[in-house]
Amino acid sequence: MAKTQNIINFCETYLNAGSFTDYCHNGLQVEGVAEVTKIVTGVSLSQKLINEAVKRKAQMIMVHHGIFTRAFGSLPQVKGVIRNRLKLLLENNINLVGYHLPLDAHPQIGNNISILKLLKMKKADELAMDKYGVIGYIGEYEKAMPLESFLSLIKSRVSSNVYVIAAGPKKIKRVGVVSGGSSSDFADALKYHIDAYICGDIREEVVRAVEESNLNLINAGHYNTETFGIKNLGELIAKKFKVRVEFVDVPCDV
């Protein structure tokens, strides 16, 4: 058994959560019981995830996508989907904890560094975005590989469902990675002289602009590029606090 606040304090420090200006509050979003023996982790908050946590008798849900509001620091309207999720959490006295940008950016366990490791790339640079600062990373191979081989590696290690704009070099050596909804930020990555850009979404207005920029863009899916950070954080918490942590997969191919 571990105190809820001790787990949150650890995460706040380890993820440097207070340094991010985000769409959401990073940390405790809904208060539940003061002590936990089991945590369920997942990418995105949903009734499916909450019901699974109830079924597994978890006292905490920790997610990458929790309760969001673009008016940073204000409460969303408590109606509809938000109301129903909050009702489930409160009825079952479950803590909801969310970490968004801190889990994308973390240099050891975050989504983007994890993708570089899975693709067997060496970290070459931090990738700073105009909106948020350093969120992604630039990876590099010692020797360039054919684009088709690179795409096969992504499909086998990151996501089997990819959308590709093959408008850049046929050999891949230097790659930018920013997980999630980041296709429109490809121009920030272009400053780093990359051959390919891995993201987690695709917007219509981006397609022609990427082609005209002579860049290879690989959309590997928002959900599929953001499972890694929350899994890694859960494993870290399980070891440190001796509590049971279970990742619940609620798949989404977009």
C-alpha positions in Angstrom: 0.0 0.0 0.0 1.2 3.5 -0.9 -0.1 7.0 -0.1 -1.7 8.7 -3.1 0.1 11.9 -2.4 3.5 10.2 -2.3 3.0 8.8 -5.7 1.9 12.1 -7.1 4.9 13.9 -5.4 7.2 11.5 -7.0 5.7 11.9 -10.5 5.7 15.7 -10.2 9.4 15.7 -9.5 10.5 12.9 -11.9 8.5 14.4 -14.8 9.3 18.0 -13.9 5.5 18.5 -14.5 5.4 22.0 -13.1 7.5 23.4 -16.0 4.9 22.7 -18.7 2.1 25.0 -19.9 -0.4 22.5 -21.1 -4.1 22.0 -22.1 -4.7 20.3 -18.8 -3.6 20.2 -15.1 -0.8 17.7 -14.9 -1.1 15.7 -11.7 -4.1 14.8 -9.6 -7.3 15.7 -11.5 -9.9 13.9 -9.4 -9.4 13.1 -5.7 -10.1 9.6 -4.5 -8.9 7.5 -1.6 -5.7 8.4 0.3 -3.9 5.1 -0.1 -3.7 2.7 -3.1 -2.7 -0.9 -3.6 -3.5 -1.1 -7.3 -3.2 1.4 -10.2 -4.6 1.1 -13.7 -2.8 3.0 -16.4 -4.0 3.9 -19.9 -3.5 6.3 -22.7 -6.9 8.1 -22.6 -9.6 8.5 -20.0 -12.9 6.8 -21.0 -15.8 5.0 -19.4 -14.3 1.7 -20.7 -11.1 2.4 -18.8 -12.9 3.5 -15.7 -15.1 0.4 -15.7 -12.0 -1.8 -16.1 -10.4 -0.1 -13.2 -13.5 -0.7 -11.1 -13.5 -4.4 -12.2 -9.9 -4.7 -11.2 -10.4 -3.0 -7.9 -7.9 -0.2 -8.6 -7.9 2.9 -6.5 -6.1 5.1 -9.0 -6.2 5.6 -12.8 -3.2 7.2 -14.3 -3.4 8.4 -18.0 -1.7 10.5 -20.7 -5.0 12.1 -21.8 -7.1 13.0 -18.8 -9.6 15.8 -18.4 -8.7 18.5 -20.9 -9.6 22.2 -21.2 -8.1 24.7 -23.6 -8.8 27.4 -21.1 -5.8 26.4 -19.0 -6.5 26.4 -15.3 -10.3 26.6 -15.6 -12.8 23.8 -15.1 -14.6 22.2 -18.1 -18.4 22.2 -18.1 -19.5 19.3 -16.1 -22.1 17.7 -18.4 -22.4 14.9 -20.9 -19.3 12.8 -21.3 -17.3 14.7 -18.6 -20.2 14.4 -16.1 -20.6 10.6 -16.7 -16.9 10.0 -16.3 -16.7 12.1 -13.1 -19.7 10.3 -11.7 -18.1 6.9 -12.2 -14.8 8.1 -10.6 -16.5 9.7 -7.6 -18.9 6.8 -7.0 -16.0 4.5 -6.8 -13.6 6.8 -4.9 -10.9 6.4 -7.6 -8.1 8.9 -8.0 -7.6 10.3 -11.5 -4.0 11.4 -12.3 -2.9 12.7 -15.7 0.4 13.7 -17.3 0.3 15.0 -20.8 3.2 17.0 -22.3 5.6 15.8 -19.4 5.1 12.2 -20.7 5.8 13.2 -24.3 8.9 15.1 -23.5 10.6 13.1 -20.8 14.2 12.2 -21.8 14.3 8.7 -20.2 10.8 7.2 -20.3 8.7 9.6 -22.5 6.9 8.7 -25.7 9.3 10.3 -28.1 12.5 9.0 -26.7 10.9 5.6 -26.4 10.1 5.6 -30.1 13.7 6.4 -30.9 14.9 3.5 -28.8 12.4 1.1 -30.5 13.7 2.2 -33.9 17.3 1.6 -32.7 18.3 5.2 -33.3 20.8 7.3 -31.3 19.5 10.6 -29.9 21.1 13.4 -31.8 19.2 16.5 -30.7 16.2 17.7 -28.7 13.4 18.9 -31.0 11.9 22.2 -29.8 8.5 23.3 -31.0 7.5 26.9 -31.3 4.4 26.3 -29.2 5.8 24.2 -26.3 9.6 24.1 -26.3 11.4 20.8 -26.2 8.8 18.0 -26.7 10.4 15.8 -29.3 13.7 14.4 -30.3 15.9 13.9 -33.3 17.3 10.4 -33.9 20.1 9.4 -36.1 21.5 6.2 -37.7 25.1 5.7 -38.2 24.3 4.5 -41.7 21.3 5.5 -43.7 18.7 2.8 -44.4 16.2 2.5 -47.3 12.9 4.2 -46.7 11.0 0.9 -47.1 13.1 -0.8 -44.5 12.6 2.1 -42.1 8.8 1.9 -42.7 8.9 -1.9 -42.0 10.6 -1.2 -38.7 8.0 1.4 -37.7 5.2 -1.1 -38.6 6.7 -3.9 -36.5 7.8 -1.9 -33.5 5.5 1.2 -33.2 2.3 0.8 -35.2 1.1 -1.6 -37.9 -1.3 1.1 -39.1 0.6 4.0 -40.7 -0.2 6.7 -43.2 2.9 7.7 -45.2 3.7 10.8 -47.3 6.8 9.6 -49.1 8.0 12.9 -50.5 11.6 13.0 -49.2 14.8 11.1 -49.5 14.8 7.4 -50.3 17.4 6.8 -47.7 16.7 7.6 -44.0 19.4 8.7 -41.6 18.0 11.6 -39.5 14.5 11.5 -38.1 12.3 13.8 -36.0 9.8 12.3 -33.6 6.9 14.1 -32.0 4.1 11.8 -30.9 0.4 12.5 -30.9 -1.4 15.4 -32.7 1.7 17.0 -34.2 1.6 16.7 -38.0 1.0 20.5 -38.3 4.3 21.1 -36.5 6.4 19.4 -39.1 7.9 22.8 -40.1 9.5 23.0 -36.7 11.2 19.7 -37.3 12.4 20.7 -40.8 14.8 23.1 -39.1 16.8 20.1 -38.0 17.6 18.9 -41.5 15.7 15.6 -41.2 14.9 12.9 -43.7 11.6 11.8 -42.1 9.2 13.0 -39.5 7.1 10.6 -37.3 3.9 12.0 -35.8 0.5 10.7 -34.6 -2.0 12.4 -36.8 -2.6 13.9 -40.2 -4.4 17.1 -41.2 -5.6 17.8 -44.7 -3.7 21.1 -45.0 -0.5 19.4 -44.0 -0.4 16.9 -46.9 0.5 19.2 -49.8 2.8 21.3 -47.6 4.8 18.2 -46.6 5.1 17.2 -50.2 6.3 20.6 -51.2 8.9 20.5 -48.4 10.4 17.3 -49.8 9.9 15.4 -46.5 8.8 11.9 -45.6 6.0 12.0 -43.0 4.9 8.9 -41.2 1.6 9.2 -39.2 1.7 6.2 -36.8 -1.5 7.1 -35.0 -2.1 9.3 -32.0 -2.9 6.4 -29.6 -0.2 4.1 -30.9 2.6 6.6 -30.6 1.6 7.5 -27.0 1.3 4.1 -25.2 5.0 4.0 -24.2 5.4 6.8 -21.7 2.4 5.8 -19.5 3.5 2.2 -19.6 7.1 3.1 -18.6 5.8 5.4 -15.8 3.6 2.6 -14.5 6.5 0.2 -14.4 8.6 2.7 -12.5 5.9 3.4 -9.9 5.3 -0.4 -9.4 9.0 -0.9 -8.6 9.4 2.2 -6.4 6.1 1.9 -4.4 5.6 -1.9 -4.4 2.0 -1.5 -5.7 0.4 -3.4 -8.5 0.2 -1.5 -11.8 -1.7 -2.8 -14.8 -1.8 -1.2 -18.3 -5.3 -1.4 -19.9 -5.2 -1.2 -23.6 -8.3 0.5 -25.1 -7.1 0.5 -28.8 -7.7 3.3 -31.2 -6.2 3.4 -34.7 -6.4 7.2 -35.0 
